Amino acid sequence: MPKNFIAIDLGAGSGRAITAKLDGGKLALDVTHRFANNPVRVNGHLHWDVLRLFEEILRGLALSAKQHGEIASVGVDTWGVDFGVLDKTDTLIGNPYHYRDHRTDGMMESVFAQVPAQDVYNATGNQFMFFNTLFQLAAMRRTPVLEQARALLMMPDLFHFWLCGQKSCEATIASTTQCFNPRQNAWAAGMLNRLGIPAAILQPIAAPATRLGKLLAAHTGVMGLERAQVVAPAAHDTGSAVAAVPARSERFVFISSGTWSLMGAVAKQPVITPQTFAFGFTNEGGVDGTTRLLKNITGMWLIQECRRVWASAGEELSYDALVSMAQAAPAFLAFIDPNDASFNAPDDMPAAIQAFCAASGQAIPKSKGEILRVAFESLALKYREVLDELQIVMGQPLDVIHIVGGGSQNRLLCQFTANACNRPVLAGPVEATAIGNALAQAIAAGECAGWAEAREIVRATFSPIEYAPRETEKWDEAFERFVKTRNKK
């Protein structure tokens, strides 16, 4: 009888409980519970509603057990960088902050005044993003929280602790913090001490596919949960997604496409050089001892926020409708840099896109379709820029692009990416994160021999959609304009 593995996949906007069964060399998935993940603003600060999220996780477990029978294990993956802090009684101190909260404003400069940016990068190999855990901890030095803290748990580790009572920090999620030394596979205690951040609150590192313990008795009231184990998957959602890329060659690029686009390549060891520092690449942990060398690119956030703004004005538009509007709009009207700070958390994303175009001396998109087309084309051209940089730092050509996650369903963006990068794009699987999560649990249970076999299972189960490059000369010309335009801003 196939075992039931429950992948809890929490994204920045929603969560799912997905039941996975491995049978005959293929993986079957059933989404047993979906729920929203809406942040809460209190006293001017943005927080995650973690208690409600935990309640949804328990509901997902109960529904999975009722529908599928005995559950072998559960593992949680989430976005990176955010965390909860426990006191000496293991009680959560306050609500965890959302990475888009403005408390980190100015914190990079404050940190670099104490430890130069090059030293921070050499110690951690992480790109500098205003919301990194390091800068959140630097902001907390202004409060009494760090004095009260006895344990810091990254988001998936917090949920694992509440599920089984075991404190740990899974390696891939640790690697998103800018507090972790990937060369030593250990916390960067020396750097943290220089900043007055207590490394003692950080937890022991656990590798992906580590069995953490049995589900606590308090959570086993539903039949089928009595013997369930808690397993740490690649607990960073991108780590799990990349583990499920159905690549046949090592010379591939991945784009884990959702609210963020995480674009990179898989390396056998960390790549921390003056060149990766200059380009702003981050080294994050992967499965099987690998490194994900990548960049964070503002992804479908651009589209999601446009949709939200238009919905608040009374016009509800489906994503299919948005894509159709973009497809009908004129090509190469103007470009934006998706990673410009003005797009981090604007009140009005369409207005922010128009303002960028105006400030850089371009035509201003006016219709919804034009605004969306500018966003989609600019994303594809940003991918081209990162591809070029990746090939330099990896020292080899990268032949194919795999797009996984929700964005792999966006046929327009997939085709634009193939065109801009002049590379075939293989799109899918959509549920790559949950697949990687479930396969880690299968490895922990002895149902899968290791990550090489896991990729074979993905290839046997899911057939990606291929997009061949088109009109590449036009896209080459557009890329030259894209680079010049961004430099004008």
Disulfide bonds with the S-S distance in Angstrom:
none
